[in-house]
Amino acid sequence: MSASAPSSSGSSTGKRPPVFVITGTSGEGKSTLARLLLERVPELALAISATTRARRPEEQEDREYYFWPDEKFDRKLAEDAFLEYVRLPWGEGRRSGTLWSEIERITGSGRPVLLELETGGALAVRDRIPGSVTIFITAPNREELERRLRARGTESEGEIEERLAQALEQSKLADEFSYTVVNDQLERAIDELEVIVRREIATARA
């Protein structure tokens, strides 16, 4: 069965709750900001992505991601179950994607959706869900991004260089998104994000 965009029937006003997308390259702090945003704006609900990459030590199944083998991911692709999916630029061709069913599950309950995606996926959501709000997270400079990646200790030297090169390319796409937030100081960045999200929710309900 072909997947389709979620309906707006879950909202008491007849309007579909907004879909927010936080994006940026690894090391920009988007995962931390997404987690803090969910605490600041509890009506938001995180849409869980499916991925074929390995689970990191701090991650839990069905919380940040559904960790699937390639065979299951391929089956869901054949069923047209994905709103978007991307082939990750590292990790030997691993893939990650957003399921339409996750969007439908959340908007059907009348809650706004939060997605945390790679930039390619964020652009796909922008194109497929009119009115979605895309927020590009960036580090203040290359040196700070490199420091964060090395401090994380999860990438090889080659992967760090790949991610830095990718960050440079993706920074050229910043104007393609609804907002850009510079994550120079965590508290300031999350304050800015909260203002953006609350304003967009209020506008959607007006």
Secondary structure as GFF3:
##gff-version 3
##sequence-region A 1 206
A	DSSP	beta_strand	19	23	.	.	.	ID=ss1
A	DSSP	alpha_helix	30	40	.	.	.	ID=ss2
A	DSSP	beta_strand	45	46	.	.	.	ID=ss3
A	DSSP	beta_strand	49	51	.	.	.	ID=ss4
A	DSSP	beta_strand	65	67	.	.	.	ID=ss5
A	DSSP	alpha_helix	70	78	.	.	.	ID=ss6
A	DSSP	beta_strand	82	87	.	.	.	ID=ss7
A	DSSP	beta_strand	95	99	.	.	.	ID=ss8
A	DSSP	alpha_helix	100	107	.	.	.	ID=ss9
A	DSSP	beta_strand	113	117	.	.	.	ID=ss10
A	DSSP	alpha_helix	119	128	.	.	.	ID=ss11
A	DSSP	beta_strand	133	138	.	.	.	ID=ss12
A	DSSP	alpha_helix	142	152	.	.	.	ID=ss13
A	DSSP	alpha_helix	157	171	.	.	.	ID=ss14
A	DSSP	three_ten_helix	174	176	.	.	.	ID=ss15
A	DSSP	beta_strand	179	182	.	.	.	ID=ss16
A	DSSP	alpha_helix	186	205	.	.	.	ID=ss17
###
